[in-house]
Amino acid sequence: MAQATFGAAETTGARRLTLSIWHPDCWTLEVTDETDAGMIAHTVYNGPEDTIKGHFTVFADETSDIDDLVASARASPLTDDVVELSPRHVFDANRSNVGNTTRQLMVDYDPDHTMIETLLEHGFVHDAPVRIADGREHWPLTDTHGQGDLTERIDALREAADADITVEKVTTAADTAHTKTQARDRLSSRQREVFDLACRRNYYSWPRETTTRELADELDIAKTTLLEHLRKAEAKLLDQY
């Protein structure tokens, strides 16, 4: 597969990029390749006994497609535990910004089978939900290095992870600010308030530095209400990637 080349002239200043990634031993890639459902990876927590616990939204056109993905995830040797969460609101069972039907999962799995640490080692920080569909992960990233040849660093990332990586998008800080402004205009005032607080409290860091309960208490709202505002804000903001 031909890869884009980015020389030093294009790599000055802060950059954001979206990478489409396939890498080995990844249960999310396997289950989305085997089924007609997709996933959005939200937050990751430290789990018991050298595992991590991830929060995922599964989306599909039909409930049966989600059933297939959940069954595939549970059967995978790469997962330790798969738990379905109760719907946060009654309408969650029938409406979604990302598919005709959705379901929330908490999954325990081996941290060695995620790209997070490898991306960090190469200067790429993910700071938004990751979309997984058709056996590919789509990572929205901030390039913390900001200098040097991007092609060389992505080549090194491919080699380190034994991964197939395609650069889908690269933007400068100015481009990103404009795109983010357009995307944020789609948020309601309450969604923007909740999302901004989550960002300020490092809710999207890995591992996260606050809990949904703490965020809800700070805003004086129910935890289920906060989660619903976050889910809708994330779904709208994903369009910028």
N, C-alpha and C positions, 0 to 999 in steps of 0.2 A: 504494500500500500504506500503510495506516495505521501510524503509528509511535507508540511509547510516549513519554510526556512525563515528564520528571523535573525537578522544580523544585528550588530551593535547599534546601528543607527536607529533601529526601532525599539531599543530596549532601555532607553534612558527614562527615568522617572518611574512612578508607581504604575503597576500594571495589574489588571484583572484578566483572568482567562478562564475558559471553560474547556476541560479535557474530557473526551470520551474514552473510557478505559475498560479493557478486559484484562483480567489477571487470573492466574490459576488458583484453585482451592477456595473459591468464593461462593458461598451458598446463595447469595442474592442474585448473582449472575446466572447460576444454574437454574433456580426456580423461575426466574422471569424468562429464561430462554425456553423452558419446558412448558410454560403455560401462557395463557393470553391475558395475564394480569401484570401490572407494573407496581412499583413501590416508590415511596419517598422516604428516605432516611432522615430522621429529625435529629435527635440527640443520642449520645452514647454515654453510658455510665460505667464506672468500675463495678465488675461483678464479683461473685465469690470464686475462690480457687483459680485465680489466673484467667478469668473469663471477663468479657465485657457484655453489657446488656444494652441493646439498641431498641429505640422506639421507631416504629415504621408505620406508615399509612399504606395499605394495599388498595389499589384502585383497579377497576375493570368495568366493562360494559354490563356484565352479568354476574349475579351472585355466585353462580356455579363456577365461574372463572376464578373468583377469590377462593372458593372452597378448594379448587385444584391447587392453587399456590400454597395455601396453608398446609394441605396434606403433603405436598412436595417438600415444604420446609421442615415439617416434622419428621419426614422420612430421611432427610439428608443426614449423612454422617458428619457433616460440618456444623450442625447445630446441636446445642446441649439441651435447650428448653425453648418451647414456643408457646406463648400464652396470648390468647385473644382477650382484648380489653372490652369492657361493656361500652355500648354507645354512650357518648357524652350527652347527646340530646336525642329526642325521639326521631327528629328528621334526619339524623346522621345515617340511618339505615337506608334512606331513599334518595338523598341529595348530597352532592359533592361538587367542589370546584375543579376536581381533577379527574373525575370519572362518574359514570352513572351510579356506581355504588362503591363504597369504601369500607374498610375495616382496619382497626388499630391492632398492632401486634407489639409485644415485647419479646425479644429473642436473645438468648444467651449464646455466645459463640466465642471462638478463640481469637484474641486480638491480633495474632500473627496472620490472620486471613483477611485483614482489612488493609487498605492503602494509606490510612491516616498517618501512621508513623513514617512510612517511606516518603510520602509527600512532604511532611515536615522536614525530614532530613535533607531534602533538596530545595528547601526554601519556599514551598507552596503551602499556604494555610487555607483550609476550607472554612468558610464562615457563613454558609447558607445550606439549607437542605439539599441533599443529593438525590437526583432522580435516577431510578434504575428501571430499564425497560428493554425487552428483547435481547437480554444477555449483555447489556452495556451499562456502565455507570457514567453519569454525567456530573462531573465535579465542578462547581463554581469555586474559584480559587483566587486568593490574593498572592501575588509574587512578592515576597518580603525582601528579595535580593535587589530587584530593580535595576541591576546593572549586569553587563556581560551578555554573552550569547545565549539566548533562550533555547535555540536548537540543541546546543551541546548539553544543556542541563536536562532537557526533556529526553534526549538520547540516553543520558546517564540514568534517568528515572526508569526508562524502559528496561535497561539492562539490569538494574538493581531489583526490579519487581518481576522480571520475566514477563512483561506486560505488552499488550498491543495498545498504543495510545495515539489518538488523533486529536489535534488541536482544532476545536470547533470555533473558538472566538478568542480574540485578544483585544483589549481596550486599554486606553490610557486612563489616568486618573480623571482627566477632564471629561472624556467620553463616558466613563462609568458614572460620574456625578450626574451627568445629564440623563443617562438611562435610568439611574436610580430615582431621580426626581420624577420622571415620567411614570415609573412603576409605582412609586409611593403615592402619586396622585389618585391611584385606583383604590387606595385604602380608605376605609371610613376613619373618622377622627378617633374612634375608640380602638380600632385595629392598630392604627399608627401609635397611639399611646402605649398599648400593651406591647407591641413589637419593639418599640424604642426602649422601653424599660428592660425587656428581656436582653436586648443587646448591651445596654449599659451595665447590667448585672452579670454579663458573661454567661448567659444561659446557653449560648451556642458554642462555648469553648469545649475543649475535650481534655479531661472530663469536665463537665459543666460545673460552674461555681455557685449556682443557686438552684433552688427547686421551684416547681410550679406553685407549691403551697406558699413559699415565701413571697413570690411575685404577687399571688392573689391577695395575700394579707396586706402587702404594701399598697395595693390598689383598692383594698376593701371590697373585693368582689369574690364570688364563689370560684373555687378552683376549676370547676367544669366550665364556667363562663370564660375564664381566662384561656383555657385550652382551646375553646372554640374560636375565640378571637385570634389566637396564635395560628391555628390551623388555616383559617381563611386568609390571614395576612401572608403566610408562607406560600399558599397556593397561588395567590396573585403575584407575589414577588418572583416566583420561579420563572415567570414569563420573560424576565430580563435576561435569563441565561440561555 
